């Protein structure tokens, strides 16, 4: 019983982390789309964040805006 409770708690924590990454990823994308470009450092940060989000089981909710943002000019 305790193992199931621990696993369920771990899954809730993982979901919370994934949701936080999705929220931050979308916020950064919106910021960069608004400024209409990204710096090299912003691009690196964004792509690393997306990799972690996907590794955490991100289900693609942020994929479309991420891909759109990656088409911006890099300055």
N, C-alpha and C positions, 0 to 999 in steps of 0.2 A: 504493500500500500504506500509506504513512504517513498519508494523509488518512483512510482507513478506520479506522486505529488511533486517530487523534485523535477522530474522530466517535464511535467506540465508547467511548472514555474519557469524552467529554463526556456521553454518555447514561448511563454509570454514575454520574457525578457528579450529574447531574440526578435520577436515581433515588434516590440517597442523600439529597439535599436534600428531595425529596418525602417520603421515608420519615420524615425528621426532623420535617417539618411535620405529617405525619399523627400521629406519636407525641405531639408537643406539643399538637396540637389535641385529641386524645382525652383526654390527661391534664388539660387545662384543663376540658373538658366534664365529666369525672368529678368534678373539684374543685367546679365550680359546681353540679352536680347534688347533690353531698353537702351543700353549704351551703344548697341549696334556693332560691337567688336569685342574681342577678348585679347588680353595680353598673353604672352607665352606662359607666364606663371599661372594665370587664371585658367588657361586651357589644361595645363598639367594637373592643377588642383581638381578641376571638374572631372577629367577623365579618371583620375585615381579614385575620386569619390564614387563615380559610377561603377567602377570595377568592384569596389567594396560592397556597394548596394546590391549588385548582381550576385556576388559571392554569398551574401546573406540571404539570398533567395528572392531578391526583388523580382516582382512578377511583370515588369515591363510597364507599369503605370507611368514611369518617368521617361521611358525610352523615347517616345515621340518628341518631347520637348528637348531632351538631351541631343538627339540627332539633329534637330533643327538648329540648336545652339552651336553645335560643332561645325555648321556650315558658315558661321560668321568669319569675317576676316580676322586674322591674328596679327596684332601690332606689337 
